[in-house]
Amino acid sequence: MNSGIFPAATAGFTTGLSLIVAIGAQNAFVLRQGVRRQAVLAVVGICAASDAVLVAVGVGGLGAVVTAWPAALTAVGLAGGGFLICYGALAARRVLKPAAAAQGLTTQGASTGSVRTAVLTCLAMTWLNPHVYLDTVLLLGSAAADRGALRWTFGLGAMTASLVWFAGLGYGARLLSGVLARPAAWRVLDTLVAVTMLAMGAMLLARTVWQ
């Protein structure tokens, strides 16, 4: 039993990491907050804690609850798709108005309002995405079930992967501050964010409506 703990934890870590490293709405948001050094701890904490809760739900065998409420998933998909499109439109607006992006460069500290906005945006991006429930809860839950008595060790590995990834992304992004000291570089970043958000929002709405 003890000899299988490390392999199970490693498998959970690599599986969890493979699900979150792809460029997506959540990662793009964390990256932008990290570069701006704005509410990074709160954003990283929300992402990691949310993943931990979802992984625990999946490992605990409650994945069937997700599939039992198709109407709820549809509602979440519509709300999430609409939210992503709105956020993508705001990013596109920053691209088209360089002055607004330049103003963001001078904001090293975070006001109470900006922290609140970042927290609410992060919560929405995390919990209004039905794929989070399907991938994290069902996929990781199923993979953990194959580990039998070591399923929670597998789950702990996946939770650790989430924490390591988001902390590295959020706090490592500041290394790009020098590169992004120019407004043109911020326009490139915001273009990436806008394209990612708009594309994911459109696909999410399409899949929700036509499923």
GROMACS elastic network, one bead per residue, 0.5 to 0.9 nm:
[ bonds ]
;  ai    aj funct       b0    kb
    1     4     6  0.53988   500
    1     5     6  0.68337   500
    1   149     6  0.87044   500
    1   150     6  0.82500   500
    2     5     6  0.53283   500
    2     6     6  0.79622   500
    3     6     6  0.68706   500
    3     7     6  0.79084   500
    4     7     6  0.54514   500
    4     8     6  0.60820   500
    4     9     6  0.85939   500
    4   150     6  0.77982   500
    5     8     6  0.52255   500
    5     9     6  0.61209   500
    5    10     6  0.85355   500
    5   150     6  0.68310   500
    5   153     6  0.65792   500
    5   154     6  0.82709   500
    6     9     6  0.51069   500
    6    10     6  0.59801   500
    6    11     6  0.84525   500
    6   153     6  0.83436   500
    7    10     6  0.50275   500
    7    11     6  0.59801   500
    7    12     6  0.85119   500
    7   154     6  0.85332   500
    8    11     6  0.50995   500
    8    12     6  0.61794   500
    8    13     6  0.85956   500
    8   144     6  0.87457   500
    8   147     6  0.70936   500
    8   150     6  0.66391   500
    8   151     6  0.76777   500
    8   152     6  0.89572   500
    8   153     6  0.61285   500
    8   155     6  0.87321   500
    8   157     6  0.76942   500
    9    12     6  0.50638   500
    9    13     6  0.61124   500
    9    14     6  0.86998   500
    9   150     6  0.85352   500
    9   151     6  0.89766   500
    9   152     6  0.87069   500
    9   153     6  0.53112   500
    9   155     6  0.74386   500
    9   156     6  0.66672   500
    9   158     6  0.76182   500
   10    14     6  0.61775   500
   10    15     6  0.84346   500
   10   154     6  0.74206   500
   10   157     6  0.61917   500
   10   158     6  0.84705   500
   11    14     6  0.52929   500
   11    15     6  0.59561   500
   11    16     6  0.83658   500
   11   154     6  0.65240   500
   11   157     6  0.72480   500
   11   158     6  0.81140   500
   12    15     6  0.51541   500
   12    16     6  0.58845   500
   12    17     6  0.83505   500
   12   140     6  0.81652   500
   12   143     6  0.83638   500
   12   144     6  0.76124   500
   12   151     6  0.88763   500
   12   153     6  0.76309   500
   12   155     6  0.58718   500
   12   156     6  0.71006   500
   12   159     6  0.81278   500
   12   160     6  0.87156   500
   12   161     6  0.80318   500
   13    16     6  0.52535   500
   13    17     6  0.60175   500
   13    18     6  0.85780   500
   13   154     6  0.74132   500
   13   155     6  0.81533   500
   13   156     6  0.78618   500
   13   159     6  0.73811   500
   13   160     6  0.65457   500
   13   162     6  0.82360   500
   14    17     6  0.50373   500
   14    18     6  0.60830   500
   14    19     6  0.87781   500
   14   157     6  0.79565   500
   14   158     6  0.72786   500
   14   161     6  0.72497   500
   15    18     6  0.51961   500
   15    19     6  0.66140   500
   15   140     6  0.76465   500
   15   143     6  0.86002   500
   15   157     6  0.86903   500
   15   158     6  0.67318   500
   15   161     6  0.85672   500
   16    19     6  0.53479   500
   16    20     6  0.67629   500
   16    21     6  0.89336   500
   16   136     6  0.80541   500
   16   140     6  0.73717   500
   16   155     6  0.85792   500
   16   157     6  0.76065   500
   16   159     6  0.72881   500
   16   160     6  0.84818   500
   16   161     6  0.59432   500
   16   162     6  0.67961   500
   17    20     6  0.54273   500
   17    21     6  0.59998   500
   17   158     6  0.70734   500
   17   161     6  0.54027   500
   17   162     6  0.65965   500
   17   165     6  0.73483   500
   18    21     6  0.58469   500
   18    22     6  0.75854   500
   19    22     6  0.70772   500
   19   135     6  0.76356   500
   19   136     6  0.78359   500
   20    23     6  0.79987   500
   20    24     6  0.82250   500
   20    27     6  0.79792   500
   20   161     6  0.88744   500
   20   162     6  0.73822   500
   20   165     6  0.79745   500
   21    24     6  0.83500   500
   21    27     6  0.78349   500
   21   165     6  0.75137   500
   22    27     6  0.79133   500
   23    26     6  0.81577   500
   23    27     6  0.59609   500
   23    28     6  0.66218   500
   23   196     6  0.79342   500
   24    27     6  0.53065   500
   24    28     6  0.59870   500
   24    29     6  0.85349   500
   24   193     6  0.88417   500
   24   196     6  0.64895   500
   24   197     6  0.77298   500
   24   200     6  0.77518   500
   25    28     6  0.52315   500
   25    29     6  0.62141   500
   25    30     6  0.87378   500
   25    84     6  0.76138   500
   25   125     6  0.71018   500
   25   126     6  0.89935   500
   25   193     6  0.74949   500
   25   196     6  0.62463   500
   25   197     6  0.55660   500
   25   200     6  0.72786   500
   25   201     6  0.89148   500
   26    29     6  0.51785   500
   26    30     6  0.62509   500
   26    31     6  0.86092   500
   26    47     6  0.82430   500
   26   122     6  0.73631   500
   26   125     6  0.60941   500
   26   126     6  0.68252   500
   27    30     6  0.50982   500
   27    31     6  0.60463   500
   27    32     6  0.85988   500
   27   166     6  0.78962   500
   27   169     6  0.78005   500
   27   170     6  0.89388   500
   28    31     6  0.51045   500
   28    32     6  0.62573   500
   28    33     6  0.87138   500
   28   189     6  0.89197   500
   28   192     6  0.79438   500
   28   193     6  0.58338   500
   28   196     6  0.77256   500
   28   197     6  0.84650   500
   29    32     6  0.51976   500
   29    33     6  0.62337   500
   29    34     6  0.85344   500
   29    43     6  0.89705   500
   29   121     6  0.87960   500
   29   122     6  0.76560   500
   29   125     6  0.86959   500
   29   193     6  0.74239   500
   30    33     6  0.51512   500
   30    34     6  0.60239   500
   30    35     6  0.86225   500
   30    40     6  0.76029   500
   30    43     6  0.67816   500
   30    44     6  0.72583   500
   30    47     6  0.87863   500
   30   122     6  0.82702   500
   30   166     6  0.74220   500
   30   169     6  0.68718   500
   30   170     6  0.56252   500
   30   173     6  0.86983   500
   31    34     6  0.50548   500
   31    35     6  0.62091   500
   31    36     6  0.86449   500
   31   166     6  0.89681   500
   31   169     6  0.60430   500
   31   170     6  0.57391   500
   31   171     6  0.86747   500
   31   172     6  0.86402   500
   31   173     6  0.59308   500
   31   174     6  0.88745   500
   32    35     6  0.51768   500
   32    36     6  0.62366   500
   32    37     6  0.84190   500
   32    38     6  0.87546   500
   32   170     6  0.82225   500
   32   173     6  0.77979   500
   32   189     6  0.77799   500
   32   190     6  0.82990   500
   32   193     6  0.82862   500
   33    36     6  0.51045   500
   33    37     6  0.58313   500
   33    38     6  0.53235   500
   33    39     6  0.68751   500
   33    40     6  0.60711   500
   33    43     6  0.79054   500
   33   118     6  0.80907   500
   33   170     6  0.69536   500
   33   173     6  0.83534   500
   34    38     6  0.65431   500
   34    39     6  0.81154   500
   34    40     6  0.57296   500
   34   169     6  0.72193   500
   34   171     6  0.57478   500
   34   172     6  0.72931   500
   34   173     6  0.50206   500
   34   174     6  0.58385   500
   35    38     6  0.78925   500
   35   170     6  0.76656   500
   35   171     6  0.81579   500
   35   172     6  0.83691   500
   35   173     6  0.50050   500
   35   175     6  0.77438   500
   35   176     6  0.65243   500
   35   177     6  0.59221   500
   35   180     6  0.80268   500
   36    39     6  0.88332   500
   36    40     6  0.86718   500
   36   104     6  0.75029   500
   36   105     6  0.69685   500
   36   106     6  0.88683   500
   36   107     6  0.72045   500
   36   108     6  0.66105   500
   36   109     6  0.86728   500
   36   173     6  0.85751   500
   36   174     6  0.74389   500
   36   177     6  0.78101   500
   37    40     6  0.60650   500
   37   107     6  0.85392   500
   37   108     6  0.63323   500
   37   109     6  0.73503   500
   37   110     6  0.80821   500
   37   170     6  0.83113   500
   37   171     6  0.80147   500
   37   173     6  0.84674   500
   37   174     6  0.68222   500
   38    41     6  0.84776   500
   38    43     6  0.89166   500
   38   107     6  0.82166   500
   38   108     6  0.70832   500
   38   109     6  0.64873   500
   38   110     6  0.53870   500
   38   111     6  0.88352   500
   38   114     6  0.78959   500
   38   115     6  0.72309   500
   38   118     6  0.81482   500
   39    42     6  0.53997   500
   39    43     6  0.61680   500
   39    44     6  0.86085   500
   39   109     6  0.87147   500
   39   110     6  0.65860   500
   39   114     6  0.79100   500
   39   115     6  0.54553   500
   39   116     6  0.87333   500
   39   118     6  0.67326   500
   39   119     6  0.77983   500
   40    43     6  0.51619   500
   40    44     6  0.59678   500
   40    45     6  0.83043   500
   40   118     6  0.89631   500
   40   167     6  0.86942   500
   40   170     6  0.60462   500
   40   171     6  0.71816   500
   41    44     6  0.52564   500
   41    45     6  0.58969   500
   41    46     6  0.85030   500
   41   167     6  0.83009   500
   41   170     6  0.80432   500
   41   171     6  0.85598   500
   42    45     6  0.50915   500
   42    46     6  0.60862   500
   42    47     6  0.86528   500
   42   115     6  0.80877   500
   42   118     6  0.82716   500
   42   119     6  0.67089   500
   43    46     6  0.52009   500
   43    47     6  0.62440   500
   43    48     6  0.86180   500
   43   118     6  0.70981   500
   43   119     6  0.62775   500
   43   122     6  0.63295   500
   43   123     6  0.86214   500
   43   166     6  0.87007   500
   43   170     6  0.80670   500
   44    47     6  0.52575   500
   44    48     6  0.60906   500
   44    49     6  0.83781   500
   44   163     6  0.77310   500
   44   166     6  0.55830   500
   44   167     6  0.58963   500
   44   169     6  0.86233   500
   44   170     6  0.64939   500
   44   171     6  0.88323   500
   45    48     6  0.52871   500
   45    49     6  0.58155   500
   45    50     6  0.82384   500
   45   163     6  0.80610   500
   45   166     6  0.83783   500
   45   167     6  0.83306   500
   46    49     6  0.52155   500
   46    50     6  0.58185   500
   46    51     6  0.84307   500
   46   119     6  0.77762   500
   46   122     6  0.72005   500
   46   123     6  0.70618   500
   46   126     6  0.85249   500
   47    50     6  0.52499   500
   47    51     6  0.61988   500
   47    52     6  0.86205   500
   47   122     6  0.74556   500
   47   123     6  0.80081   500
   47   126     6  0.70225   500
   47   162     6  0.78853   500
   47   163     6  0.80037   500
   47   166     6  0.70597   500
   48    51     6  0.52107   500
   48    52     6  0.61766   500
   48    53     6  0.87752   500
   48   159     6  0.73427   500
   48   160     6  0.84841   500
   48   161     6  0.89734   500
   48   162     6  0.55751   500
   48   164     6  0.85500   500
   48   165     6  0.86895   500
   48   166     6  0.67652   500
   48   167     6  0.84030   500
   49    53     6  0.62785   500
   49    54     6  0.86829   500
   49   159     6  0.84409   500
   49   162     6  0.87546   500
   49   163     6  0.80634   500
   50    53     6  0.51756   500
   50    54     6  0.62456   500
   50    55     6  0.85583   500
   50   123     6  0.85989   500
   50   126     6  0.73995   500
   50   127     6  0.81827   500
   51    54     6  0.50584   500
   51    55     6  0.59279   500
   51    56     6  0.83823   500
   51   126     6  0.86778   500
   51   132     6  0.86469   500
   51   136     6  0.75415   500
   51   158     6  0.87360   500
   51   159     6  0.66656   500
   51   162     6  0.67647   500
   51   163     6  0.85811   500
   52    55     6  0.51514   500
   52    56     6  0.60473   500
   52    57     6  0.85747   500
   52   155     6  0.84472   500
   52   156     6  0.82621   500
   52   158     6  0.81014   500
   52   159     6  0.51684   500
   52   160     6  0.84704   500
   52   162     6  0.78403   500
   52   163     6  0.86754   500
   53    56     6  0.51106   500
   53    57     6  0.62055   500
   53    58     6  0.87163   500
   53   159     6  0.88050   500
   54    57     6  0.50353   500
   54    58     6  0.62635   500
   54    59     6  0.86295   500
   54   132     6  0.81914   500
   54   133     6  0.71191   500
   54   136     6  0.63125   500
   54   137     6  0.56421   500
   55    58     6  0.50585   500
   55    59     6  0.60315   500
   55    60     6  0.83294   500
   55   136     6  0.59765   500
   55   137     6  0.56987   500
   55   138     6  0.89068   500
   55   140     6  0.67867   500
   55   141     6  0.69474   500
   55   155     6  0.63026   500
   55   156     6  0.84714   500
   55   158     6  0.74175   500
   55   159     6  0.69501   500
   56    59     6  0.50924   500
   56    60     6  0.58327   500
   56    61     6  0.86312   500
   56    62     6  0.89164   500
   56   137     6  0.79692   500
   56   141     6  0.82390   500
   56   152     6  0.81084   500
   56   155     6  0.68510   500
   56   156     6  0.85556   500
   56   159     6  0.86437   500
   57    60     6  0.50925   500
   57    61     6  0.65894   500
   57    62     6  0.55544   500
   57    63     6  0.68965   500
   57   137     6  0.62950   500
   57   141     6  0.77446   500
   58    61     6  0.53378   500
   58    62     6  0.56339   500
   58    63     6  0.52324   500
   58    64     6  0.88954   500
   58   133     6  0.87647   500
   58   136     6  0.70714   500
   58   138     6  0.58953   500
   58   139     6  0.79664   500
   58   140     6  0.64704   500
   58   142     6  0.75380   500
   58   144     6  0.81933   500
   58   155     6  0.86426   500
   59    62     6  0.75369   500
   59    63     6  0.82165   500
   59   137     6  0.75036   500
   59   138     6  0.87139   500
   59   140     6  0.72004   500
   59   142     6  0.76294   500
   59   143     6  0.86020   500
   59   144     6  0.59572   500
   59   145     6  0.68702   500
   59   151     6  0.66078   500
   59   152     6  0.66164   500
   59   154     6  0.85973   500
   59   155     6  0.63778   500
   60    63     6  0.80916   500
   60   141     6  0.75015   500
   60   145     6  0.89359   500
   60   151     6  0.88555   500
   60   152     6  0.83519   500
   61    64     6  0.73110   500
   61    65     6  0.89320   500
   61   137     6  0.87183   500
   61   138     6  0.87418   500
   61   141     6  0.66292   500
   61   142     6  0.83333   500
   61   145     6  0.80113   500
   62    65     6  0.55630   500
   62    66     6  0.75204   500
   62   137     6  0.79229   500
   62   138     6  0.85483   500
   62   141     6  0.83410   500
   63    66     6  0.54430   500
   63    67     6  0.70020   500
   63    68     6  0.89025   500
   63   133     6  0.82775   500
   63   134     6  0.81871   500
   63   137     6  0.56493   500
   63   138     6  0.51992   500
   63   139     6  0.88372   500
   63   141     6  0.68638   500
   63   142     6  0.84727   500
   64    67     6  0.52704   500
   64    68     6  0.60873   500
   64   138     6  0.79264   500
   65    68     6  0.50180   500
   65    69     6  0.67873   500
   66    69     6  0.58210   500
   66    70     6  0.76367   500
   66    72     6  0.86078   500
   66    73     6  0.77831   500
   66   133     6  0.70361   500
   66   134     6  0.75515   500
   66   137     6  0.81448   500
   66   138     6  0.81725   500
   67    70     6  0.61315   500
   67    73     6  0.83203   500
   67   134     6  0.82867   500
   67   138     6  0.88651   500
   68    71     6  0.88764   500
   69    72     6  0.53563   500
   69    73     6  0.65495   500
   69    74     6  0.88456   500
   70    73     6  0.50703   500
   70    74     6  0.61799   500
   70    75     6  0.87187   500
   71    74     6  0.50162   500
   71    75     6  0.62883   500
   71    76     6  0.86469   500
   72    75     6  0.51339   500
   72    76     6  0.61808   500
   72    77     6  0.85124   500
   73    76     6  0.50287   500
   73    77     6  0.59788   500
   73    78     6  0.86374   500
   73   129     6  0.88234   500
   73   130     6  0.59350   500
   73   133     6  0.88832   500
   73   208     6  0.83578   500
   74    78     6  0.62554   500
   74    79     6  0.86455   500
   74   130     6  0.80722   500
   74   208     6  0.58204   500
   74   209     6  0.78572   500
   74   211     6  0.89972   500
   75    78     6  0.52662   500
   75    79     6  0.62207   500
   75    80     6  0.84247   500
   75   208     6  0.85298   500
   76    79     6  0.51800   500
   76    80     6  0.58053   500
   76    81     6  0.83391   500
   76   127     6  0.82229   500
   76   128     6  0.53633   500
   76   129     6  0.66350   500
   76   130     6  0.61826   500
   77    80     6  0.50632   500
   77    81     6  0.58777   500
   77    82     6  0.84142   500
   77   128     6  0.67440   500
   77   129     6  0.62057   500
   77   130     6  0.57034   500
   77   131     6  0.85377   500
   77   204     6  0.62957   500
   77   205     6  0.64678   500
   77   207     6  0.84018   500
   77   208     6  0.58018   500
   77   209     6  0.87370   500
   78    81     6  0.52342   500
   78    82     6  0.61506   500
   78    83     6  0.85455   500
   78   128     6  0.86591   500
   78   204     6  0.75272   500
   78   205     6  0.57202   500
   78   208     6  0.66518   500
   78   209     6  0.79799   500
   79    82     6  0.52498   500
   79    83     6  0.61146   500
   79    84     6  0.87014   500
   79   128     6  0.65604   500
   79   129     6  0.85165   500
   79   205     6  0.86543   500
   80    83     6  0.50461   500
   80    84     6  0.61618   500
   80    85     6  0.86330   500
   80   124     6  0.74417   500
   80   125     6  0.71782   500
   80   127     6  0.82153   500
   80   129     6  0.54643   500
   80   130     6  0.78635   500
   80   201     6  0.71832   500
   80   204     6  0.76067   500
   80   205     6  0.81177   500
   81    84     6  0.52463   500
   81    85     6  0.62772   500
   81    86     6  0.87068   500
   81   128     6  0.81341   500
   81   129     6  0.78076   500
   81   197     6  0.89532   500
   81   198     6  0.86683   500
   81   200     6  0.73636   500
   81   202     6  0.63978   500
   81   203     6  0.77700   500
   81   204     6  0.52854   500
   81   205     6  0.51382   500
   81   206     6  0.87533   500
   81   208     6  0.87572   500
   82    85     6  0.52328   500
   82    86     6  0.62786   500
   82    87     6  0.87253   500
   82   201     6  0.64258   500
   82   202     6  0.81865   500
   82   204     6  0.88146   500
   82   205     6  0.74405   500
   83    86     6  0.51553   500
   83    87     6  0.62117   500
   83    88     6  0.85165   500
   83   124     6  0.78206   500
   83   125     6  0.79243   500
   83   128     6  0.82728   500
   83   201     6  0.74247   500
   84    87     6  0.51059   500
   84    88     6  0.59652   500
   84    89     6  0.84907   500
   84   125     6  0.75027   500
   84   196     6  0.89546   500
   84   197     6  0.52341   500
   84   198     6  0.63474   500
   84   199     6  0.87068   500
   84   200     6  0.71505   500
   84   202     6  0.83302   500
   85    89     6  0.60771   500
   85    90     6  0.86919   500
   85   194     6  0.85326   500
   85   197     6  0.60705   500
   85   199     6  0.79795   500
   85   200     6  0.80237   500
   85   201     6  0.51414   500
   85   202     6  0.70414   500
   86    89     6  0.50604   500
   86    90     6  0.64110   500
   86    91     6  0.88122   500
   86   197     6  0.84518   500
   86   198     6  0.79992   500
   86   201     6  0.87123   500
   87    90     6  0.51228   500
   87    91     6  0.63858   500
   87    92     6  0.86893   500
   87   121     6  0.88708   500
   87   193     6  0.89169   500
   87   194     6  0.75844   500
   87   197     6  0.67944   500
   87   198     6  0.79584   500
   88    91     6  0.50524   500
   88    92     6  0.61631   500
   88    93     6  0.85732   500
   88   190     6  0.89055   500
   88   193     6  0.67301   500
   88   195     6  0.69055   500
   88   196     6  0.74691   500
   88   198     6  0.50655   500
   88   199     6  0.86345   500
   88   201     6  0.83555   500
   89    93     6  0.61238   500
   89    94     6  0.87340   500
   89   194     6  0.65363   500
   89   197     6  0.83219   500
   89   198     6  0.72573   500
   90    94     6  0.64383   500
   90    95     6  0.88317   500
   90   194     6  0.76623   500
   91    94     6  0.51280   500
   91    95     6  0.65096   500
   91    96     6  0.88872   500
   91   190     6  0.54928   500
   91   191     6  0.70123   500
   91   192     6  0.88698   500
   91   193     6  0.65041   500
   91   195     6  0.87542   500
   91   197     6  0.86934   500
   92    95     6  0.50043   500
   92    96     6  0.63522   500
   92    97     6  0.86061   500
   92   187     6  0.89451   500
   92   190     6  0.68321   500
   92   191     6  0.64237   500
   92   193     6  0.82348   500
   92   194     6  0.53203   500
   92   195     6  0.81158   500
   93    96     6  0.50972   500
   93    97     6  0.60532   500
   93    98     6  0.87889   500
   93   100     6  0.86490   500
   93   194     6  0.88561   500
   94    98     6  0.61137   500
   94    99     6  0.79360   500
   94   100     6  0.58370   500
   94   101     6  0.55805   500
   94   187     6  0.73500   500
   94   190     6  0.69551   500
   94   191     6  0.86561   500
   95    98     6  0.59000   500
   95   100     6  0.84823   500
   95   101     6  0.72806   500
   95   186     6  0.81178   500
   95   187     6  0.50651   500
   95   188     6  0.78703   500
   95   189     6  0.89182   500
   95   190     6  0.61462   500
   95   191     6  0.63536   500
   95   194     6  0.86298   500
   96    99     6  0.89872   500
   96   187     6  0.83444   500
   97   100     6  0.57849   500
   97   101     6  0.70908   500
   98   101     6  0.50956   500
   98   102     6  0.61026   500
   98   103     6  0.85907   500
   98   183     6  0.68469   500
   98   184     6  0.79631   500
   98   186     6  0.85480   500
   98   187     6  0.70846   500
   99   102     6  0.50396   500
   99   103     6  0.62041   500
   99   104     6  0.87818   500
   99   183     6  0.83618   500
  100   103     6  0.51400   500
  100   104     6  0.65652   500
  101   104     6  0.51190   500
  101   105     6  0.67149   500
  101   183     6  0.66973   500
  101   186     6  0.66130   500
  101   187     6  0.71812   500
  101   190     6  0.84685   500
  102   105     6  0.51610   500
  102   106     6  0.70982   500
  102   182     6  0.81332   500
  102   183     6  0.54814   500
  102   184     6  0.89604   500
  102   186     6  0.78286   500
  103   106     6  0.55806   500
  103   107     6  0.70503   500
  104   107     6  0.53095   500
  104   108     6  0.84327   500
  105   108     6  0.74267   500
  105   180     6  0.83151   500
  105   181     6  0.71460   500
  105   182     6  0.85560   500
  105   183     6  0.78132   500
  105   186     6  0.83216   500
  106   109     6  0.88523   500
  107   110     6  0.71169   500
  110   113     6  0.79599   500
  110   114     6  0.58743   500
  110   115     6  0.61548   500
  111   114     6  0.52209   500
  111   115     6  0.62375   500
  111   116     6  0.86029   500
  112   115     6  0.51999   500
  112   116     6  0.61639   500
  112   117     6  0.85983   500
  113   116     6  0.50982   500
  113   117     6  0.61214   500
  113   118     6  0.85710   500
  114   118     6  0.60432   500
  114   119     6  0.85441   500
  115   118     6  0.50563   500
  115   119     6  0.61250   500
  115   120     6  0.86082   500
  116   119     6  0.51623   500
  116   120     6  0.61697   500
  116   121     6  0.84754   500
  117   120     6  0.52384   500
  117   121     6  0.59745   500
  117   122     6  0.84493   500
  118   121     6  0.51214   500
  118   122     6  0.60078   500
  118   123     6  0.85568   500
  119   122     6  0.51483   500
  119   123     6  0.61605   500
  119   124     6  0.85976   500
  120   123     6  0.51323   500
  120   124     6  0.61409   500
  120   125     6  0.86212   500
  121   124     6  0.51176   500
  121   125     6  0.61377   500
  121   126     6  0.85677   500
  122   125     6  0.51460   500
  122   126     6  0.61229   500
  122   127     6  0.85779   500
  123   126     6  0.51691   500
  123   127     6  0.59619   500
  123   128     6  0.79533   500
  124   127     6  0.54117   500
  124   128     6  0.53417   500
  124   129     6  0.80621   500
  125   128     6  0.57183   500
  125   129     6  0.64765   500
  126   129     6  0.61266   500
  126   132     6  0.73186   500
  127   130     6  0.75642   500
  127   132     6  0.74650   500
  127   133     6  0.84454   500
  128   131     6  0.89619   500
  128   132     6  0.84294   500
  129   132     6  0.56097   500
  129   133     6  0.75245   500
  129   204     6  0.82685   500
  130   133     6  0.53633   500
  130   134     6  0.64790   500
  130   135     6  0.86859   500
  130   204     6  0.86233   500
  131   135     6  0.57184   500
  131   136     6  0.79252   500
  131   204     6  0.88075   500
  132   135     6  0.53808   500
  132   136     6  0.55425   500
  132   137     6  0.73669   500
  133   136     6  0.55326   500
  133   137     6  0.50960   500
  133   138     6  0.69037   500
  133   139     6  0.89523   500
  134   137     6  0.57018   500
  134   138     6  0.51552   500
  134   139     6  0.67164   500
  135   138     6  0.56519   500
  135   140     6  0.68129   500
  135   141     6  0.88623   500
  136   139     6  0.57232   500
  136   140     6  0.52756   500
  136   141     6  0.72149   500
  137   140     6  0.57829   500
  137   141     6  0.53943   500
  137   142     6  0.82111   500
  138   142     6  0.58902   500
  138   143     6  0.84968   500
  139   142     6  0.52258   500
  139   143     6  0.62345   500
  139   144     6  0.85644   500
  140   144     6  0.59530   500
  140   145     6  0.84969   500
  140   154     6  0.89616   500
  140   155     6  0.77384   500
  140   158     6  0.81735   500
  141   144     6  0.51025   500
  141   145     6  0.61807   500
  141   146     6  0.89367   500
  141   151     6  0.85594   500
  141   155     6  0.81255   500
  142   145     6  0.51064   500
  142   146     6  0.67348   500
  143   146     6  0.54635   500
  143   147     6  0.72757   500
  143   151     6  0.82941   500
  143   154     6  0.84378   500
  144   147     6  0.53787   500
  144   148     6  0.73696   500
  144   150     6  0.78195   500
  144   152     6  0.72859   500
  144   153     6  0.85296   500
  144   154     6  0.58370   500
  144   155     6  0.65072   500
  145   148     6  0.55504   500
  145   149     6  0.84216   500
  145   150     6  0.85134   500
  145   151     6  0.57551   500
  146   150     6  0.88034   500
  146   151     6  0.73235   500
  147   150     6  0.52165   500
  147   152     6  0.85895   500
  147   153     6  0.86994   500
  147   154     6  0.72958   500
  148   151     6  0.54850   500
  148   152     6  0.88429   500
  149   152     6  0.75293   500
  149   153     6  0.85446   500
  150   153     6  0.51445   500
  150   154     6  0.63534   500
  150   155     6  0.86953   500
  151   155     6  0.61649   500
  151   156     6  0.86263   500
  152   156     6  0.60084   500
  152   157     6  0.85007   500
  153   156     6  0.50336   500
  153   157     6  0.63130   500
  153   158     6  0.87631   500
  154   157     6  0.51609   500
  154   158     6  0.64586   500
  154   159     6  0.88331   500
  155   158     6  0.50340   500
  155   159     6  0.62247   500
  155   160     6  0.86070   500
  156   159     6  0.50186   500
  156   160     6  0.61329   500
  156   161     6  0.86127   500
  157   160     6  0.50846   500
  157   161     6  0.62655   500
  157   162     6  0.88189   500
  158   161     6  0.50774   500
  158   162     6  0.64528   500
  158   163     6  0.88620   500
  159   162     6  0.51900   500
  159   163     6  0.64100   500
  159   164     6  0.87465   500
  160   163     6  0.51138   500
  160   164     6  0.61084   500
  160   165     6  0.84797   500
  161   164     6  0.51737   500
  161   165     6  0.59925   500
  161   166     6  0.85704   500
  162   165     6  0.51949   500
  162   166     6  0.61198   500
  162   167     6  0.83597   500
  163   166     6  0.54876   500
  163   167     6  0.59384   500
  163   168     6  0.83323   500
  164   167     6  0.53049   500
  164   168     6  0.59298   500
  164   169     6  0.84402   500
  165   168     6  0.51840   500
  165   169     6  0.60010   500
  165   170     6  0.84612   500
  166   170     6  0.58209   500
  166   171     6  0.82787   500
  167   170     6  0.52054   500
  167   171     6  0.58453   500
  167   172     6  0.76191   500
  168   171     6  0.54871   500
  168   172     6  0.51013   500
  168   173     6  0.77552   500
  169   172     6  0.52079   500
  169   173     6  0.57432   500
  170   173     6  0.55714   500
  170   174     6  0.77155   500
  171   174     6  0.60098   500
  171   175     6  0.81828   500
  172   175     6  0.57580   500
  172   176     6  0.79865   500
  173   176     6  0.55659   500
  173   177     6  0.74297   500
  174   177     6  0.51306   500
  174   178     6  0.82874   500
  175   178     6  0.70070   500
  175   179     6  0.82646   500
  176   179     6  0.52288   500
  176   180     6  0.60632   500
  176   181     6  0.85798   500
  177   181     6  0.59876   500
  178   181     6  0.52118   500
  178   182     6  0.82618   500
  179   182     6  0.70065   500
  179   185     6  0.70138   500
  180   183     6  0.70351   500
  180   184     6  0.79261   500
  180   185     6  0.50695   500
  180   186     6  0.58064   500
  180   189     6  0.85582   500
  181   184     6  0.86834   500
  181   185     6  0.73274   500
  181   186     6  0.79091   500
  182   185     6  0.54720   500
  182   186     6  0.68278   500
  183   186     6  0.50900   500
  183   187     6  0.63752   500
  183   188     6  0.88778   500
  184   187     6  0.50669   500
  184   188     6  0.65358   500
  184   189     6  0.89056   500
  185   188     6  0.50827   500
  185   189     6  0.64074   500
  185   190     6  0.86673   500
  186   190     6  0.60073   500
  186   191     6  0.83289   500
  187   190     6  0.50496   500
  187   191     6  0.59203   500
  187   192     6  0.85741   500
  188   192     6  0.63256   500
  188   193     6  0.87150   500
  189   192     6  0.51080   500
  189   193     6  0.62709   500
  189   194     6  0.86079   500
  190   194     6  0.59172   500
  190   195     6  0.84478   500
  191   194     6  0.50379   500
  191   195     6  0.60457   500
  191   196     6  0.84060   500
  192   195     6  0.53037   500
  192   196     6  0.60433   500
  192   197     6  0.85191   500
  193   196     6  0.51799   500
  193   197     6  0.60183   500
  193   198     6  0.84473   500
  194   197     6  0.52563   500
  194   198     6  0.59354   500
  194   199     6  0.83006   500
  195   198     6  0.53160   500
  195   199     6  0.58765   500
  195   200     6  0.83488   500
  196   199     6  0.53432   500
  196   200     6  0.60066   500
  196   201     6  0.83418   500
  197   200     6  0.52753   500
  197   201     6  0.58502   500
  197   202     6  0.84429   500
  198   201     6  0.50908   500
  198   202     6  0.60358   500
  198   203     6  0.85315   500
  199   202     6  0.52285   500
  199   203     6  0.61379   500
  199   204     6  0.84687   500
  200   203     6  0.51158   500
  200   204     6  0.59095   500
  200   205     6  0.85231   500
  201   204     6  0.50836   500
  201   205     6  0.61846   500
  201   206     6  0.85478   500
  202   205     6  0.52228   500
  202   206     6  0.60933   500
  202   207     6  0.85937   500
  203   206     6  0.50068   500
  203   207     6  0.60199   500
  203   208     6  0.83824   500
  204   207     6  0.52706   500
  204   208     6  0.60308   500
  204   209     6  0.85644   500
  205   208     6  0.50668   500
  205   209     6  0.60395   500
  205   210     6  0.84444   500
  206   209     6  0.52792   500
  206   210     6  0.59616   500
  206   211     6  0.81131   500
  207   210     6  0.52804   500
  207   211     6  0.54835   500
  208   211     6  0.54992   500
